[in-house]
């Protein structure tokens, strides 16, 4: 029978260094994943409609109408507390043909005596309809700056994808609510 020798200090130091480097690599990977998670989640939601995130399409998109299939669209508007804007839809509801492009107008007015820049966050409910609610043009794609007392009309060009009619999760969907919340941002700073 052969006797085993205890590990040498050199072997122990090498294992400790390897373990330390491995743990440092794991820590750096977790830190990188933490920073990447917000943009990755945003991309995931935009691609899948997860959580009521709407889809986005080019102005040249061709959509076939689903004749005889109408859906009610309700428009909701909010401003973050402390934001000095009035913000509301021109019409609270609209009935659209599924697959037909339509436009909604929202009105915003700066009630303060200084310029205010805002960004709108948005979602749709029911959340499973987000994958089928597609925006072509929207004020929410960019920051909006209103001068003191300025009132603007802001369009949203959209359609409901006819594929919603084949989705069993949306078989009872008769109304989609498009909701916006404006919140202030400093001009030139990227909203998070």
C-alpha positions as CSV (number, residue, x, y, z in Angstrom):
1,X,0.0,0.0,0.0
2,X,1.3,3.4,-1.0
3,X,1.1,6.3,1.3
4,X,-0.4,9.6,0.1
5,X,1.5,12.7,0.7
6,X,-0.1,15.8,2.1
7,X,-0.7,18.6,-0.5
8,X,2.2,20.9,-0.8
9,X,1.8,24.6,0.0
10,X,2.5,25.3,-3.7
11,X,-0.6,23.2,-4.7
12,X,-2.8,24.8,-2.0
13,X,-1.8,28.3,-3.2
14,X,-2.5,27.4,-6.8
15,X,-6.0,26.0,-5.9
16,X,-6.7,29.1,-3.8
17,X,-5.7,31.4,-6.7
18,X,-7.8,29.4,-9.2
19,X,-10.8,29.5,-6.8
20,X,-10.3,33.3,-6.3
21,X,-10.1,33.9,-10.0
22,X,-13.2,31.8,-10.7
23,X,-15.2,33.6,-8.0
24,X,-14.0,37.0,-9.3
25,X,-15.1,36.0,-12.8
26,X,-18.5,34.9,-11.5
27,X,-18.9,38.2,-9.6
28,X,-18.0,40.3,-12.7
29,X,-20.4,38.2,-14.8
30,X,-23.2,38.9,-12.3
31,X,-22.4,42.6,-12.3
32,X,-22.4,42.7,-16.1
33,X,-25.7,40.8,-16.2
34,X,-27.2,43.3,-13.7
35,X,-26.3,46.2,-16.0
36,X,-27.6,44.4,-19.1
37,X,-30.8,43.2,-17.6
38,X,-32.8,46.4,-18.0
39,X,-32.1,46.9,-21.7
40,X,-32.4,43.1,-22.4
41,X,-35.8,43.0,-20.6
42,X,-37.0,46.1,-22.6
43,X,-35.9,44.4,-25.9
44,X,-37.7,41.1,-24.8
45,X,-40.9,43.0,-24.0
46,X,-40.8,45.0,-27.3
47,X,-40.3,41.8,-29.3
48,X,-43.0,39.7,-27.5
49,X,-45.5,42.1,-26.2
50,X,-44.9,40.8,-22.7
51,X,-46.5,42.7,-19.8
52,X,-48.6,44.8,-22.1
53,X,-45.8,46.3,-24.1
54,X,-47.0,47.3,-27.6
55,X,-45.3,46.3,-30.8
56,X,-43.8,48.8,-33.2
57,X,-44.0,48.8,-37.0
58,X,-42.7,50.8,-40.0
59,X,-45.1,53.3,-41.7
60,X,-45.0,51.1,-44.8
61,X,-46.3,48.0,-43.1
62,X,-49.0,46.2,-45.0
63,X,-51.8,44.9,-42.9
64,X,-54.9,43.0,-44.1
65,X,-58.2,44.0,-42.5
66,X,-60.4,41.5,-40.8
67,X,-63.7,42.6,-42.2
68,X,-66.5,42.3,-39.8
69,X,-64.2,42.2,-36.7
70,X,-64.3,45.4,-34.7
71,X,-62.7,46.1,-31.3
72,X,-63.1,48.9,-28.8
73,X,-60.0,50.8,-27.9
74,X,-60.0,52.9,-24.7
75,X,-57.4,55.6,-24.1
76,X,-56.1,56.4,-20.6
77,X,-53.8,59.3,-19.8
78,X,-51.9,60.2,-16.6
79,X,-49.1,62.5,-15.5
80,X,-46.7,61.8,-12.8
81,X,-47.5,63.8,-9.6
82,X,-45.7,67.2,-9.7
83,X,-45.6,67.3,-13.5
84,X,-47.3,70.6,-14.5
85,X,-49.1,69.3,-17.6
86,X,-52.7,68.6,-18.5
87,X,-52.7,65.5,-20.7
88,X,-55.8,63.7,-22.1
89,X,-57.1,61.9,-25.2
90,X,-59.3,63.8,-27.6
91,X,-61.7,60.9,-27.5
92,X,-61.8,58.4,-24.6
93,X,-62.8,55.4,-26.8
94,X,-62.7,54.4,-30.5
95,X,-64.1,51.4,-32.3
96,X,-61.7,50.1,-34.9
97,X,-61.7,47.3,-37.5
98,X,-59.1,44.7,-36.6
99,X,-56.2,45.1,-39.1
100,X,-57.1,48.7,-40.2
101,X,-54.7,51.5,-39.4
102,X,-56.3,54.2,-37.1
103,X,-55.2,57.3,-35.4
104,X,-55.8,58.7,-31.9
105,X,-55.0,62.2,-30.8
106,X,-53.8,63.1,-27.3
107,X,-53.6,66.7,-26.1
108,X,-50.9,68.0,-23.7
109,X,-50.7,71.5,-22.2
110,X,-47.8,72.9,-20.1
111,X,-49.5,74.7,-17.2
112,X,-46.3,76.1,-15.9
113,X,-44.3,79.3,-16.6
114,X,-41.2,77.5,-17.8
115,X,-40.4,74.9,-20.5
116,X,-41.0,71.3,-19.4
117,X,-39.7,68.2,-21.2
118,X,-41.6,64.9,-20.7
119,X,-41.4,61.3,-21.7
120,X,-44.4,59.0,-21.9
121,X,-44.3,55.4,-20.7
122,X,-47.1,53.1,-22.0
123,X,-48.8,49.8,-21.9
124,X,-51.9,48.0,-22.9
125,X,-54.4,45.9,-21.0
126,X,-55.2,43.1,-21.1
127,X,-51.5,42.4,-21.2
128,X,-51.8,39.5,-23.5
129,X,-53.1,41.9,-26.2
130,X,-49.8,43.8,-26.2
131,X,-48.3,41.4,-28.8
132,X,-51.1,42.4,-31.2
133,X,-51.3,46.2,-30.6
134,X,-48.9,47.8,-33.0
135,X,-47.9,51.4,-33.1
136,X,-46.6,53.0,-36.3
137,X,-46.1,56.5,-35.1
138,X,-46.3,57.8,-31.5
139,X,-45.3,60.8,-29.4
140,X,-44.0,58.2,-26.9
141,X,-41.1,57.3,-29.1
142,X,-39.3,60.6,-28.3
143,X,-39.2,63.2,-25.6
144,X,-41.6,66.1,-25.8
145,X,-40.8,69.7,-24.8
146,X,-43.6,72.1,-24.2
147,X,-43.0,75.9,-23.7
148,X,-44.9,77.8,-21.0
149,X,-48.6,77.6,-21.7
150,X,-48.1,75.7,-25.0
151,X,-50.8,73.2,-26.0
152,X,-50.1,70.4,-28.6
153,X,-52.0,67.7,-30.3
154,X,-50.0,64.5,-30.4
155,X,-51.0,61.6,-32.7
156,X,-50.7,57.9,-32.3
157,X,-51.0,55.9,-35.5
158,X,-51.7,52.2,-34.7
159,X,-53.5,49.0,-35.6
160,X,-54.6,45.8,-34.0
161,X,-53.0,42.8,-35.7
162,X,-55.6,40.3,-37.1
163,X,-53.6,37.5,-35.5
164,X,-55.3,38.4,-32.3
165,X,-58.4,36.7,-33.6
166,X,-56.6,33.3,-33.7
167,X,-55.1,33.6,-30.2
168,X,-57.0,31.5,-27.7
169,X,-55.7,33.8,-24.9
170,X,-57.5,36.8,-26.5
171,X,-60.7,35.0,-27.6
172,X,-62.7,37.1,-25.1
173,X,-60.9,40.4,-25.7
174,X,-63.4,43.0,-26.8
175,X,-61.7,46.1,-25.6
176,X,-58.0,47.1,-25.4
177,X,-56.9,49.9,-23.1
178,X,-53.9,52.0,-24.3
179,X,-52.5,53.8,-21.2
180,X,-49.9,56.5,-21.1
181,X,-48.1,58.2,-18.2
182,X,-46.0,61.3,-18.8
183,X,-43.2,62.1,-16.4
184,X,-40.6,64.9,-16.5
185,X,-37.1,64.5,-17.7
186,X,-34.2,66.9,-17.9
187,X,-33.7,67.9,-21.5
188,X,-30.8,65.9,-23.0
189,X,-30.8,63.3,-20.3
190,X,-31.9,59.8,-21.3
191,X,-35.0,58.6,-19.5
192,X,-34.6,55.3,-17.6
